[in-house]
Amino acid sequence: MKTLILLVFVCFLAAFAGTRLAGSLQGTDFPDFYCAAHMLADGHGDQLYDAEIQRNYQARYAGRVGTLYIHPPFEAVLYLAVAWLPLQRAYLLWTFLNLAFLAVGARRLANEALAPWDWRALLAAALTFVPLLLCLVQGQDSVLLLLLLVLAFAALRRDQGFAAGCWLGLGLFKFQLALPLLLVLLLTQNRRTRNALAKGFILVALTLAGLSAAISGWSVFTVYPRFLLHLQAQPFAGIIPGAMANFRGLTSFFIHDDHSPWAITAVAILSAAALIKTLTVWKRTGLISQPNPASHTHDQFDLAFANTVLFALLVSYHLNPHDLSLLLLPISLLLHRMLARTRRPGLANWITLGMLAILFLPPPHLWALRAGCYGLISLPLLVLFLTVGFIERPQSRNGGHSLPNTSTPQ
């Protein structure tokens, strides 16, 4: 009964907000996806990355010209599920689908790693998170990526490497986030899990590559990279380094030209250092390619995975504010671990709690958005990333649930 009441309430709010916003979709990203789907439906998939044709479709179907569709061809197929409707109704339907993705992800995460938390409370709390609200308003796809990430986390936690690889592969519509995650996991899992993870990822990646070729022709593998390389020169490109809460946005704040040698060098050094730090966290938890994981706990795995998500966000070359919806996973894991396992909080724990509050509560996000300096949100994100490895461990080895023995002889 409580679940039904919550879902009805959420759907009512979504319908109210969606109807109000759908009256004018100016400034949102949804028309980009919607018009890309119409290009596919009209048989113009081979011209998907022709900026002028995209603008013609936007003028015809959205009544405005704005940012361009910049995701891989295969994702436009997903939006065919709503493109058969008029724009405003399609936007409303996509909003409901996003809420369904969020509800499934919240329930899966709560059942897998957050007991005794109630998934309905987690869902309600998530709806107060500014990046997620931005994702819903923009009609973006970050909530779908969050769901895929939760499913990959749950599969890997159960030593289902192949399934985890498949879920990560499906997240390649944001490859700048999926690939750093895959890199860390391939470097840290035991041989059997690593091989299964790679097989699942490669299988899905090849399938999506074949689908993209079927949509846009084999030339898309050269046309699409060229399109991305020259995107920033396009009007309404939507590429604003200062609004990216990652290393690129941080360096852009101090070095105003993000293409300068100094900025590129700084991002490269920070990314390399972050990779070393992430691998160190996995090593400290005793989970990195060990032949005998009998003493491993789910708490340790959750800590390392949360840190890996933070790493992927920081090193991603392109990151919009709504992409920080992925923070809901590490925030939930870290807060649950600290509340359930830590008896005497140390300095690192208090710092972590402070950073979690800054990243979750609305005021910092709203201030940064209004001030036009959202890249500064990377600072609490970076501090949280640096302190995760120092969170106090359980008092005893039996403080968590043992992971199954997943190793194979090396």
TITI-609395 format. One record per residue (C-alpha): residue in three letters; residue number from 1; x, y, z. Coordinates in Angstrom, 1 decimal, decimal comma, always signed. Example, Ala and Ser with C-alpha at 12.3 -4.5 7.8 and 13.67 -1.06 7.14 Angstrom:
2
PT     r     k        u        v        w
PT   ALA     1    +12,3     -4,5     +7,8
PT   SER     2    +13,7     -1,1     +7,1
// end
This chain:
410
PT     r     k        u        v        w
PT   MET     1     +0,0     +0,0     +0,0
PT   LYS     2     +2,8     +2,4     +0,9
PT   THR     3     +4,5     +1,6     -2,4
PT   LEU     4     +1,3     +2,4     -4,4
PT   ILE     5     +0,8     +5,7     -2,5
PT   LEU     6     +4,4     +6,7     -3,2
PT   LEU     7     +4,2     +5,9     -6,9
PT   VAL     8     +0,9     +7,6     -7,3
PT   PHE     9     +2,3    +10,7     -5,6
PT   VAL    10     +5,5    +10,7     -7,7
PT   CYS    11     +3,5    +10,2    -10,9
PT   PHE    12     +1,2    +13,1     -9,9
PT   LEU    13     +4,1    +15,4     -9,3
PT   ALA    14     +5,8    +14,3    -12,6
PT   ALA    15     +2,6    +14,9    -14,6
PT   PHE    16     +2,1    +18,3    -13,0
PT   ALA    17     +5,7    +19,4    -13,6
PT   GLY    18     +5,9    +17,8    -17,0
PT   THR    19     +2,7    +19,4    -18,2
PT   ARG    20     +3,8    +22,8    -17,0
PT   LEU    21     +7,3    +22,4    -18,6
PT   ALA    22     +6,1    +20,7    -21,8
PT   GLY    23     +4,2    +23,8    -22,8
PT   SER    24     +7,6    +25,3    -23,6
PT   LEU    25    +10,6    +23,0    -24,2
PT   GLN    26    +12,9    +25,8    -25,1
PT   GLY    27    +16,3    +25,3    -23,4
PT   THR    28    +15,9    +21,6    -22,7
PT   ASP    29    +17,8    +18,8    -24,3
PT   PHE    30    +14,9    +16,5    -25,1
PT   PRO    31    +14,2    +17,9    -28,5
PT   ASP    32    +17,7    +16,9    -29,6
PT   PHE    33    +17,0    +13,2    -28,9
PT   TYR    34    +13,4    +13,5    -30,2
PT   CYS    35    +14,5    +14,9    -33,6
PT   ALA    36    +17,4    +12,4    -33,9
PT   ALA    37    +14,8     +9,7    -33,5
PT   HIS    38    +12,7    +11,3    -36,3
PT   MET    39    +15,8    +11,4    -38,5
PT   LEU    40    +16,1     +7,6    -38,1
PT   ALA    41    +12,4     +7,0    -38,7
PT   ASP    42    +12,7     +9,0    -41,9
PT   GLY    43    +15,7     +7,0    -43,1
PT   HIS    44    +18,3     +9,8    -42,6
PT   GLY    45    +20,5     +7,9    -40,2
PT   ASP    46    +23,4     +8,3    -42,5
PT   GLN    47    +23,1    +12,1    -42,0
PT   LEU    48    +22,7    +12,0    -38,2
PT   TYR    49    +25,8    +14,1    -37,6
PT   ASP    50    +25,1    +16,7    -40,3
PT   ALA    51    +24,5    +19,8    -38,1
PT   GLU    52    +22,5    +21,6    -40,7
PT   ILE    53    +20,1    +18,7    -41,2
PT   GLN    54    +19,7    +18,3    -37,4
PT   ARG    55    +18,7    +22,0    -37,2
PT   ASN    56    +16,2    +21,6    -40,0
PT   TYR    57    +14,6    +18,7    -38,1
PT   GLN    58    +14,5    +20,7    -34,9
PT   ALA    59    +12,8    +23,6    -36,6
PT   ARG    60    +10,2    +21,2    -38,1
PT   TYR    61     +9,5    +19,0    -35,1
PT   ALA    62    +10,5    +21,2    -32,1
PT   GLY    63     +9,8    +24,7    -33,4
PT   ARG    64    +13,2    +25,8    -32,3
PT   VAL    65    +17,0    +25,3    -33,0
PT   GLY    66    +19,2    +24,5    -30,1
PT   THR    67    +21,9    +22,1    -29,0
PT   LEU    68    +22,7    +19,1    -31,3
PT   TYR    69    +22,4    +15,4    -30,8
PT   ILE    70    +25,9    +14,3    -29,9
PT   HIS    71    +25,5    +10,7    -28,6
PT   PRO    72    +26,3     +7,5    -30,6
PT   PRO    73    +23,7     +6,4    -33,3
PT   PHE    74    +22,4     +3,4    -31,3
PT   GLU    75    +20,9     +5,6    -28,6
PT   ALA    76    +18,6     +7,3    -31,0
PT   VAL    77    +16,9     +4,0    -31,4
PT   LEU    78    +15,8     +4,2    -27,8
PT   TYR    79    +14,0     +7,4    -28,3
PT   LEU    80    +11,9     +5,9    -31,1
PT   ALA    81     +9,8     +4,5    -28,2
PT   VAL    82     +8,5     +8,1    -27,6
PT   ALA    83     +9,1     +9,8    -31,0
PT   TRP    84     +5,8     +8,6    -32,4
PT   LEU    85     +4,0    +11,0    -30,1
PT   PRO    86     +3,9    +14,8    -30,5
PT   LEU    87     +6,8    +16,5    -28,8
PT   GLN    88     +5,1    +17,6    -25,6
PT   ARG    89     +3,5    +14,2    -25,0
PT   ALA    90     +6,7    +12,4    -25,9
PT   TYR    91     +8,5    +14,5    -23,3
PT   LEU    92     +5,9    +13,6    -20,7
PT   LEU    93     +6,2     +9,9    -21,5
PT   TRP    94    +10,0    +10,1    -21,3
PT   THR    95     +9,7    +11,7    -17,9
PT   PHE    96     +7,6     +8,8    -16,7
PT   LEU    97    +10,1     +6,3    -18,1
PT   ASN    98    +12,9     +8,1    -16,3
PT   LEU    99    +11,0     +7,8    -13,0
PT   ALA   100    +10,5     +4,1    -13,7
PT   PHE   101    +14,3     +3,7    -14,3
PT   LEU   102    +14,9     +5,5    -11,0
PT   ALA   103    +12,4     +3,4     -9,0
PT   VAL   104    +13,9     +0,1    -10,4
PT   GLY   105    +17,4     +1,3     -9,6
PT   ALA   106    +16,5     +2,4     -6,1
PT   ARG   107    +14,8     -0,9     -5,3
PT   ARG   108    +17,7     -2,9     -6,7
PT   LEU   109    +20,3     -0,9     -4,8
PT   ALA   110    +18,4     -1,0     -1,5
PT   ASN   111    +17,8     -4,8     -1,7
PT   GLU   112    +21,4     -5,5     -2,7
PT   ALA   113    +23,5     -3,3     -0,5
PT   LEU   114    +21,5     -0,9     +1,7
PT   ALA   115    +19,5     -3,2     +4,1
PT   PRO   116    +17,5     -2,3     +6,2
PT   TRP   117    +16,9     +0,9     +4,2
PT   ASP   118    +13,5     +1,2     +2,5
PT   TRP   119    +13,8     +1,7     -1,3
PT   ARG   120    +10,8     +4,0     -1,2
PT   ALA   121    +12,6     +6,3     +1,2
PT   LEU   122    +15,7     +6,1     -1,1
PT   LEU   123    +13,5     +7,0     -4,1
PT   ALA   124    +11,9    +10,0     -2,3
PT   ALA   125    +15,3    +11,2     -1,2
PT   ALA   126    +16,7    +10,9     -4,7
PT   LEU   127    +14,0    +13,2     -6,0
PT   THR   128    +15,5    +16,0     -3,9
PT   PHE   129    +18,9    +15,7     -5,6
PT   VAL   130    +19,5    +18,7     -7,9
PT   PRO   131    +21,5    +16,9    -10,6
PT   LEU   132    +18,7    +14,2    -10,9
PT   LEU   133    +16,0    +16,9    -11,1
PT   LEU   134    +18,0    +18,6    -13,8
PT   CYS   135    +18,1    +15,3    -15,7
PT   LEU   136    +14,4    +14,9    -15,5
PT   VAL   137    +13,7    +18,5    -16,5
PT   GLN   138    +16,2    +18,3    -19,5
PT   GLY   139    +14,7    +15,0    -20,7
PT   GLN   140    +18,2    +13,5    -20,5
PT   ASP   141    +19,4    +10,0    -20,2
PT   SER   142    +21,6    +10,1    -17,0
PT   VAL   143    +19,0     +8,3    -14,9
PT   LEU   144    +19,1     +5,4    -17,4
PT   LEU   145    +22,9     +5,2    -17,0
PT   LEU   146    +22,5     +5,3    -13,2
PT   LEU   147    +20,2     +2,3    -13,4
PT   LEU   148    +22,7     +0,4    -15,6
PT   LEU   149    +25,5     +1,3    -13,2
PT   VAL   150    +23,4     -0,1    -10,2
PT   LEU   151    +22,7     -3,3    -12,1
PT   ALA   152    +26,5     -3,7    -13,0
PT   PHE   153    +27,4     -3,0     -9,3
PT   ALA   154    +24,9     -5,6     -8,1
PT   ALA   155    +26,0     -8,2    -10,6
PT   LEU   156    +29,7     -7,7     -9,8
PT   ARG   157    +29,0     -7,8     -6,1
PT   ARG   158    +27,5    -11,3     -6,7
PT   ASP   159    +30,5    -12,3     -8,8
PT   GLN   160    +28,5    -12,2    -12,1
PT   GLY   161    +31,2    -10,7    -14,2
PT   PHE   162    +29,7    -11,4    -17,6
PT   ALA   163    +26,4     -9,7    -16,6
PT   ALA   164    +28,3     -6,8    -15,1
PT   GLY   165    +30,2     -6,4    -18,4
PT   CYS   166    +26,9     -6,4    -20,4
PT   TRP   167    +25,3     -3,7    -18,2
PT   LEU   168    +28,4     -1,5    -18,5
PT   GLY   169    +28,5     -2,1    -22,2
PT   LEU   170    +24,9     -0,8    -22,5
PT   GLY   171    +26,2     +2,4    -20,9
PT   LEU   172    +28,4     +3,2    -23,8
PT   PHE   173    +26,0     +6,0    -24,9
PT   LYS   174    +28,1     +7,9    -22,4
PT   PHE   175    +31,4     +6,2    -23,2
PT   GLN   176    +33,4     +8,9    -21,4
PT   LEU   177    +32,0     +7,5    -18,1
PT   ALA   178    +31,6     +3,8    -19,0
PT   LEU   179    +35,2     +3,3    -20,2
PT   PRO   180    +37,0     +4,7    -17,1
PT   LEU   181    +34,8     +2,4    -15,0
PT   LEU   182    +35,7     -0,6    -17,1
PT   LEU   183    +39,4     +0,2    -17,0
PT   VAL   184    +39,5     +0,2    -13,2
PT   LEU   185    +37,5     -3,0    -12,9
PT   LEU   186    +39,6     -4,8    -15,4
PT   LEU   187    +42,7     -3,8    -13,5
PT   THR   188    +41,3     -4,8    -10,1
PT   GLN   189    +39,3     -8,0    -10,4
PT   ASN   190    +40,6    -11,6    -10,2
PT   ARG   191    +41,3    -13,4    -13,5
PT   ARG   192    +38,0    -15,2    -13,8
PT   THR   193    +35,9    -12,2    -13,1
PT   ARG   194    +38,0    -10,0    -15,3
PT   ASN   195    +37,7    -12,3    -18,3
PT   ALA   196    +33,9    -12,6    -17,8
PT   LEU   197    +33,6     -8,9    -17,4
PT   ALA   198    +35,6     -8,2    -20,6
PT   LYS   199    +33,6    -10,8    -22,6
PT   GLY   200    +30,3     -9,3    -21,6
PT   PHE   201    +31,4     -5,8    -22,4
PT   ILE   202    +33,0     -6,6    -25,7
PT   LEU   203    +29,9     -8,6    -26,8
PT   VAL   204    +27,5     -5,7    -26,1
PT   ALA   205    +30,0     -3,1    -27,5
PT   LEU   206    +30,3     -5,1    -30,8
PT   THR   207    +26,5     -5,4    -31,0
PT   LEU   208    +26,0     -1,7    -30,5
PT   ALA   209    +28,7     -0,9    -33,0
PT   GLY   210    +26,9     -3,2    -35,6
PT   LEU   211    +23,6     -1,4    -34,8
PT   SER   212    +25,3     +2,0    -35,3
PT   ALA   213    +26,7     +0,8    -38,6
PT   ALA   214    +23,3     -0,4    -39,7
PT   ILE   215    +21,8     +3,0    -38,8
PT   SER   216    +24,4     +5,3    -40,2
PT   GLY   217    +26,7     +3,2    -42,3
PT   TRP   218    +30,3     +2,1    -41,6
PT   SER   219    +31,5     +5,7    -42,3
PT   VAL   220    +30,0     +6,7    -39,0
PT   PHE   221    +33,2     +5,4    -37,2
PT   THR   222    +35,1     +8,3    -38,9
PT   VAL   223    +32,3    +10,8    -39,2
PT   TYR   224    +31,2    +10,7    -35,6
PT   PRO   225    +34,7    +11,3    -34,1
PT   ARG   226    +35,2    +14,3    -36,5
PT   PHE   227    +31,8    +15,6    -35,5
PT   LEU   228    +32,8    +15,5    -31,8
PT   LEU   229    +36,2    +17,1    -32,4
PT   HIS   230    +34,6    +20,1    -34,1
PT   LEU   231    +31,5    +20,3    -32,0
PT   GLN   232    +32,7    +23,2    -29,8
PT   ALA   233    +32,9    +25,4    -32,9
PT   GLN   234    +29,2    +24,9    -33,5
PT   PRO   235    +26,6    +27,5    -32,4
PT   PHE   236    +24,7    +26,3    -29,3
PT   ALA   237    +27,2    +23,5    -28,9
PT   GLY   238    +26,4    +23,1    -25,2
PT   ILE   239    +30,1    +22,4    -24,4
PT   ILE   240    +30,9    +24,6    -21,4
PT   PRO   241    +34,0    +23,4    -19,6
PT   GLY   242    +33,3    +25,7    -16,7
PT   ALA   243    +30,1    +23,9    -16,0
PT   MET   244    +31,8    +20,5    -15,7
PT   ALA   245    +32,3    +19,2    -12,2
PT   ASN   246    +35,4    +17,2    -13,1
PT   PHE   247    +39,1    +17,8    -13,7
PT   ARG   248    +38,5    +19,5    -17,0
PT   GLY   249    +36,1    +22,0    -15,3
PT   LEU   250    +38,4    +22,5    -12,4
PT   THR   251    +41,4    +23,4    -14,6
PT   SER   252    +39,2    +25,5    -16,8
PT   PHE   253    +38,3    +27,6    -13,8
PT   PHE   254    +42,0    +28,4    -13,1
PT   ILE   255    +43,3    +28,2    -16,7
PT   HIS   256    +40,6    +29,7    -18,8
PT   ASP   257    +41,6    +28,0    -22,0
PT   ASP   258    +40,9    +24,3    -21,6
PT   HIS   259    +42,7    +23,5    -24,8
PT   SER   260    +46,0    +25,1    -23,8
PT   PRO   261    +49,0    +22,8    -23,2
PT   TRP   262    +49,0    +23,7    -19,5
PT   ALA   263    +45,3    +22,7    -19,1
PT   ILE   264    +45,7    +19,5    -21,0
PT   THR   265    +48,9    +18,6    -19,0
PT   ALA   266    +47,1    +19,4    -15,7
PT   VAL   267    +44,1    +17,2    -16,6
PT   ALA   268    +46,4    +14,3    -17,7
PT   ILE   269    +48,5    +14,5    -14,5
PT   LEU   270    +45,4    +14,7    -12,2
PT   SER   271    +43,7    +11,8    -14,1
PT   ALA   272    +46,8     +9,6    -13,8
PT   ALA   273    +47,1    +10,4    -10,1
PT   ALA   274    +43,4     +9,6     -9,6
PT   LEU   275    +43,8     +6,3    -11,3
PT   ILE   276    +46,7     +5,4     -8,9
PT   LYS   277    +44,6     +6,5     -6,0
PT   THR   278    +41,6     +4,4     -7,1
PT   LEU   279    +43,8     +1,3     -7,6
PT   THR   280    +45,3     +1,9     -4,1
PT   VAL   281    +41,9     +1,9     -2,5
PT   TRP   282    +41,1     -1,5     -4,1
PT   LYS   283    +44,5     -2,8     -2,9
PT   ARG   284    +43,9     -1,5     +0,7
PT   THR   285    +40,6     -3,3     +0,9
PT   GLY   286    +42,4     -6,5     -0,1
PT   LEU   287    +40,2     -7,0     -3,2
PT   ILE   288    +42,7     -6,4     -6,0
PT   SER   289    +43,5     -9,7     -7,8
PT   GLN   290    +44,0    -11,6     -4,5
PT   PRO   291    +44,1    -15,4     -4,7
PT   ASN   292    +42,2    -15,8     -1,4
PT   PRO   293    +39,3    -13,4     -0,9
PT   ALA   294    +37,7    -15,4     +1,9
PT   SER   295    +38,0    -12,5     +4,3
PT   HIS   296    +36,6     -9,9     +1,9
PT   THR   297    +33,5     -8,1     +3,0
PT   HIS   298    +30,7     -6,5     +1,0
PT   ASP   299    +31,5     -3,3     +2,9
PT   GLN   300    +35,0     -3,3     +1,4
PT   PHE   301    +33,7     -3,9     -2,1
PT   ASP   302    +31,1     -1,2     -1,8
PT   LEU   303    +33,8     +1,3     -0,6
PT   ALA   304    +36,0     +0,5     -3,5
PT   PHE   305    +33,2     +0,6     -6,1
PT   ALA   306    +32,0     +3,9     -4,7
PT   ASN   307    +35,5     +5,3     -5,1
PT   THR   308    +35,6     +4,0     -8,7
PT   VAL   309    +32,4     +5,9     -9,6
PT   LEU   310    +33,9     +9,1     -8,2
PT   PHE   311    +37,0     +8,4    -10,3
PT   ALA   312    +35,0     +8,0    -13,5
PT   LEU   313    +33,2    +11,3    -12,9
PT   LEU   314    +36,4    +13,2    -12,2
PT   VAL   315    +38,3    +12,0    -15,2
PT   SER   316    +35,5    +12,1    -17,7
PT   TYR   317    +36,4    +14,6    -20,4
PT   HIS   318    +32,8    +15,7    -20,9
PT   LEU   319    +30,4    +16,0    -17,9
PT   ASN   320    +27,1    +17,9    -17,6
PT   PRO   321    +25,5    +18,8    -14,3
PT   HIS   322    +22,8    +16,2    -14,8
PT   ASP   323    +25,5    +13,5    -15,1
PT   LEU   324    +26,1    +13,9    -11,4
PT   SER   325    +23,0    +11,9    -11,0
PT   LEU   326    +25,5     +9,0    -10,8
PT   LEU   327    +26,6    +10,4     -7,5
PT   LEU   328    +23,5     +8,9     -5,9
PT   LEU   329    +25,2     +5,4     -6,0
PT   PRO   330    +28,4     +6,3     -4,1
PT   ILE   331    +26,6     +8,7     -1,8
PT   SER   332    +24,2     +5,9     -0,8
PT   LEU   333    +26,9     +3,3     -0,3
PT   LEU   334    +29,2     +5,6     +1,7
PT   LEU   335    +26,5     +6,9     +3,9
PT   HIS   336    +25,1     +3,5     +4,6
PT   ARG   337    +28,5     +2,1     +5,5
PT   MET   338    +29,4     +5,0     +7,8
PT   LEU   339    +26,0     +4,9     +9,6
PT   ALA   340    +26,0     +1,1    +10,0
PT   ARG   341    +29,6     +0,2    +10,7
PT   THR   342    +31,5     +3,1    +12,2
PT   ARG   343    +31,3     +3,4    +16,0
PT   ARG   344    +33,9     +6,2    +16,7
PT   PRO   345    +34,0     +8,5    +13,7
PT   GLY   346    +37,5     +9,8    +13,0
PT   LEU   347    +38,5    +13,0    +11,1
PT   ALA   348    +38,3    +11,3     +7,7
PT   ASN   349    +34,7    +10,2     +8,5
PT   TRP   350    +33,6    +13,6     +9,5
PT   ILE   351    +35,2    +15,1     +6,4
PT   THR   352    +33,4    +12,5     +4,3
PT   LEU   353    +30,1    +13,2     +5,9
PT   GLY   354    +30,6    +16,9     +5,3
PT   MET   355    +31,4    +16,3     +1,6
PT   LEU   356    +28,4    +14,0     +1,3
PT   ALA   357    +26,2    +16,8     +2,7
PT   ILE   358    +27,6    +19,4     +0,3
PT   LEU   359    +27,2    +17,1     -2,7
PT   PHE   360    +23,6    +16,0     -1,8
PT   LEU   361    +21,9    +19,1     -0,4
PT   PRO   362    +20,5    +21,6     -2,9
PT   PRO   363    +22,1    +25,0     -1,9
PT   PRO   364    +25,7    +24,4     -3,3
PT   HIS   365    +24,3    +23,1     -6,6
PT   LEU   366    +21,8    +26,0     -6,9
PT   TRP   367    +24,4    +28,6     -6,0
PT   ALA   368    +26,9    +27,2     -8,5
PT   LEU   369    +24,3    +27,0    -11,3
PT   ARG   370    +23,2    +30,6    -10,7
PT   ALA   371    +26,8    +31,9    -10,4
PT   GLY   372    +27,9    +30,1    -13,6
PT   CYS   373    +30,7    +28,3    -11,9
PT   TYR   374    +29,3    +24,7    -11,5
PT   GLY   375    +32,8    +23,4    -12,2
PT   LEU   376    +33,6    +24,3     -8,5
PT   ILE   377    +31,4    +21,4     -7,5
PT   SER   378    +34,4    +19,3     -8,5
PT   LEU   379    +36,2    +20,4     -5,3
PT   PRO   380    +33,9    +18,6     -2,7
PT   LEU   381    +33,8    +15,7     -5,2
PT   LEU   382    +37,6    +15,6     -5,2
PT   VAL   383    +37,8    +15,9     -1,4
PT   LEU   384    +35,3    +13,0     -1,1
PT   PHE   385    +37,4    +11,0     -3,5
PT   LEU   386    +40,6    +11,6     -1,6
PT   THR   387    +39,1    +10,7     +1,8
PT   VAL   388    +37,2     +7,5     +0,9
PT   GLY   389    +40,3     +5,3     +1,3
PT   PHE   390    +40,7     +6,5     +4,9
PT   ILE   391    +37,2     +5,8     +6,1
PT   GLU   392    +37,4     +3,8     +9,4
PT   ARG   393    +37,2     +0,1     +8,8
PT   PRO   394    +34,9     -2,2    +10,8
PT   GLN   395    +36,1     -3,2    +14,2
PT   SER   396    +36,2     -6,9    +13,4
PT   ARG   397    +36,7     -9,0    +10,3
PT   ASN   398    +33,2    -10,3    +10,7
PT   GLY   399    +31,7     -6,8    +10,5
PT   GLY   400    +30,4     -7,4     +7,0
PT   HIS   401    +29,1    -10,2     +4,9
PT   SER   402    +31,8    -12,4     +3,3
PT   LEU   403    +32,0    -12,4     -0,5
PT   PRO   404    +32,1    -15,7     -2,2
PT   ASN   405    +35,4    -17,2     -3,2
PT   THR   406    +35,7    -15,9     -6,7
PT   SER   407    +39,4    -16,4     -7,4
PT   THR   408    +41,1    -18,7     -9,8
PT   PRO   409    +44,7    -19,8     -9,7
PT   GLN   410    +47,0    -17,1    -11,0
// end
